Amino acid sequence: MPSPQQHPSPPRMRAGAAALGAAAALCLTACGPGSDTGSAPTSSASPAPKGVVDHKTAGSILDHYQEINNKANKTRDASLLSTVEAGQLYARSKADYEQFDTLSAKEKKDYGTPFYFTRRSFYIPPTGNWFAAEASTNGTNHTFMIFEKSADTGGTWKKVISLFPQQPLPTPRTKGGLAVPANADTPVGSLAPSGVTNAVEDLFASGGTKDGSKPSHANDNAKAILKTYKERGDHLGSQATVNFFPITPTHDKTYTLTTSSGVLAITSLAHKAETLVTNAGLQITPGKTESVYNKTPRAVVVNSFQGEAVVHLPRHGKPEILDYRYALVDSR
């Protein structure tokens, strides 16, 4: 599961006239430490409604994920983790394991500390192949998750989305105890849920002049992305350029939940960051995380990122980016 970090810092220039650094901050995606306070009840006094799964089964799926993720983190067993994670979330977690030696001593120690899901809530659609869950991992960190069972997950329940919104999400609507999804291709105000990925990625790629003009630029998450775009090459001066380009997410799918004021769109994100020298006599020296994949100094470094986002699409007003997560998963 991801830590409460977002997009890495832009590349930085290293000492020396002919060496540029492409340092990318690590975003942890396997679950971090939590307090062992036990699991909150997942059922109410009334009979659990029927849906994609019942609440008891959803709780068991969460328990199983918790158990396997904790075991995998101890030895950084990517094969074991792949039995409970899929898509871009697994790509991020696998990258964490690959980048483990770049962590500080404290981060390495914390990595193997078990976590436990408490204060659980489930949003289960009446049909389909996925459900959403909310929980706390240490009494303060709030996580929002999507589990899916499909051909893309090997026909078993695996977690494909893991987010850590800093503020409470709008409460999803229920009908007869079941969540109410929305059509991903139907616009809600100015944007359809299926268009959220392109809209968020355009904030990185163009500063929000195209599809990225539709979401609000005023909230903290949008401001953070726009700051990354604006400052993407500042540390390199005129010696190199840095640009972002959208790529296809590992698991390109959008999930929706209706709220009293609109629709929550939970979706995948992915882009590459290309750092290119402007003088043929220069080379880029990869930073420590990039060096895990390719440590050779070169004229261009292309970093690949996978991530997820949750965006609220109101019926009136501009969409709000409520949380987004990325991790460096490759560097060439």
N, C-alpha and C positions, 0 to 999 in steps of 0.2 A: 504494500500500500504506500502511496506517496506521502512524503512529509509536507508540512505547510510551506513549501517553497514554490516559486513559479519559474519564470523564464530566466536562464542564465545571463550573466553579464556579457556585454560585447567583447570582442577580442581586444587585447591590450598589446602595446608595443613593448618589446623587450629591449634591454640595453644593447648597444651596438648599432652601427649605422646600417648594417645589411641584414639584420635579423628582426623579424616581427613576431610577436607572440599571439597565439590564438587561444587565449585562456577561456574556458567555459566552466561555469560553476556547476557542481554536481547537484542534481535534484533527486533525493532518495525516493524510491518507489516501493520498496518493500516496507512492511509495517514497522514502525518504530516502537519505542517503549510505551507501555500503558500500565495502569494500576489494576491489580487483580482484585476487583471488587465484586466479581460474580456476574452472572447474566441476568438481565431484567426479564420479567415474564413477557411472553410474546402473545399471549391470548387474553381475551377479556371474558367476562362472565357469560356473554351471549355466545351462541354457536358460531364458529368461524365460517365465513362465507366461502363458497367455492370459487376458485379462479384458476389461474395458471398453476399455482400451488396454493395449499392452505398455509395459514400462519405457522403452524407447527412444523411443517416441512421447510418453510422458508427459514425458520429458526435453526433447524438442523443443518441446512446448507451453510448458514453463517457460522455455526459451530465448527463444521468440517473445514471451512476455509480458514478459520482462526487457527485450528490445530495444525493443519498442513503448512500454512504460511510461517508459523512459529518454528516448526521443525526445519523447514527449508532455509530460514534465515540463519539458523545456527551454523550450518555448514555451507551456506550459499549454494544450495542444491537446485539448480535451474530446472533440471528434469522433474524433480518432485514438485516444484512450484507450478510447472506447466500443467499439472493435473487439476489445478484449481484456478488458474488465471489464463486469460487468452487476450488476443488483440493487442492494441497499443499499450494497455496496462502491463501485460506480460513483457512486451518489448522494453518498457521502462524498468521493470523489476529486474529483468535479465541484465540490462545495462548496469544497474546498481551493483550486481554481483561482479560483473566484469571490471567495474571501476573501484571495487572495494579497497584495493591497496592505495588509492589516492586519498582515503579518508584519514582524519586525525585519529589519534589513539582513543580519544573519548568517543568519537563517532563509531569507531569499530566496536568498542565495548557496548555502546547503546544498541547497536544493530541487532545483537543476539538476545536482547532483553525481551521476554514475551509480552505481547499485548493482549488485551481482552476487550471484546465488544460489550458495552453496557448501554442502557437507555435506548433500547431498540424500537424502531418503528418500521413497518413494511407497507409498501404501496404496490398492490398486486392487481394487474389488469385481469379482466374476465377471460381474455383469450390471448394467444400469442406465445412467445418463447422467452419472456424476460420478466423480471420484477425489480423494483427499487427497494433499497433499504437505507435507513439512517441509523446512526449509532454514535456513541462516544467511545474513544479508545483510551482515554486516561482521565476522564472526568471533566476535561475542558475542551480538548480537540473534538470537533464535530465532523463526522465523515458522511458523505453521501455516495452510495454505491449502486451499480447496476450488475445484476447476475443474469446470465443468458444460457440457454440450452439449445444448441442448434448444430448444424453441420460444421459451422465455423469454430465451434468449441468442442468438437469431437463427440457430440451427442451427450455431453454431461454438463451439469451446472458449473459454470465458471464465472468468476468476476471479470468484467470487461471495462468497467468505469470505476474510478476512485477519486473523489474530490474532497476538498476540505474548505468549504465556504466559511468565511469569517463571520458572516451574519446569517441569522435564520432564513431559510428559503421560504418563499410563499408556500403555504400549505396546499398540497395537492387535493383536489376534490375527490370525493368517493360517492358511489351510488350503490346502495345495498351492501356497503362494506368493501366494495372493490374500487380500485383506482380507475379514473376515466382518461384514457389516452386521447390524443388528437391526431388528425390526419397530418402527417409530416409535410405534405405538399400544399396544404391549405394556408394561405397567408393569414397571419394574425397581426392586424395593423399593417405595418410596412414591410414585414418580413415573414416568410414561411420558415418553419423549423428546419426544413431540409436545406435552407440557404444560410444557416448559422455558421457552418464551418467556413464557407467562403468569406462571409462577412468578417469573422474574427481574423482569419488569415490575411485579409486585405489590410487590416490595421498594421500588420508587420510589413507587408509587401509594398504598400503605397502610402502608408500613413492615413488610411481611411478615406481616400479620394474616390474609390469606386464602390464595391459592395460594402466596404467598411464605413461608408457614410450613413448607413441605416441604423446601426446601434448607437446608443448614447456615447458621447466622448467625455462625459462629465464625471462618471463614477471612477473610483480609484483603480479598478482593474483595467478599464479602457485607458486611463491616463498612464498606467504603468507600461502597457503595450506601446502606446504612442511615444513614450519616453525612450523605450528600447529602440524604436524605429528612428527617432530623431537623433539619438546619440550613438547609433550603431557603428560609426566609423571615427568618432571623435578621438579615441586613443591612438589612432593610427595616423592622424594628420593627413597629409597628401601622399603618403607612401603606399596606401592601399585603400581599396573600396570594400564595403561590406553591404551585401544586399540579401534580402529574404525572398524565397520563392516557395509557394505552396506545393506540396507533394501529396500523393494519395495516402491517407491514413492506413495503418495496418488493418484496422477493422472499421471500415467506412460505413457507419450506421448512426442514425439519429433516433433517440427515444423521446417520447413526449408524455407529459402529464398535465392535465388541465388544472387551473387554479380559479379562484373566484374572479380574478381580474385578467386572466389570459392563459398562457401556456408556458410551461417549463420545457425547454429543449435541452436535452443532454446529448452531447455529440462528441465526435472525435476531431482531433486537430493534428496537423503535421506540416512541417516545412523544413527547408534546408537553408542554412546560412552560408553564403559564399563569400570568402575573404580572398581578394585578388590583388596582388601587388601592381603598382602603376609604373614600376621601373623594372626592366628586364634584369637588372643587376641585383635585385633584392630577392630574398626568400623568407618564407614564414616558418618560424620554429613553433611547432605545435605545443600547446600547454599540456599539463600532466594528464588531464582527462582525454584530450584528443590523442595523446601519445599511446594510450591503451590500444587504439585501433591502428594508428600509423604515426610513428615518431619521426619520419623522414622530413627534413626541411624541404619546402617546395614553394612554388610561386602561387599556388592556389590551395586553399583548404576549404573543403565542403563538409559542414557539419549537418547531420540529420537529426531532427527532433520529432518525437511523437508525444501526443498529449490528449487532453480532454477538456471540455468546458461545459458549464451549465449557464444558460441564458434565459432570462424571463422575457417573454414576448407579450407585452400588455396589449389589450384591445385598443387602448388610447395612450399615445405617448411612444417614446423610443424604447427599443429593447435594451435591457441592462445585462451586462456580463457580471454574473454573480460569483463565478470562480473559474479559473483556468489553471491547468497544470501542464508542464512540459518536462522532458528529460532528454539529454543528449544520448542517442542510441547508436551513433556511428560517426566516424570522421575519416575522410579520405582525401 
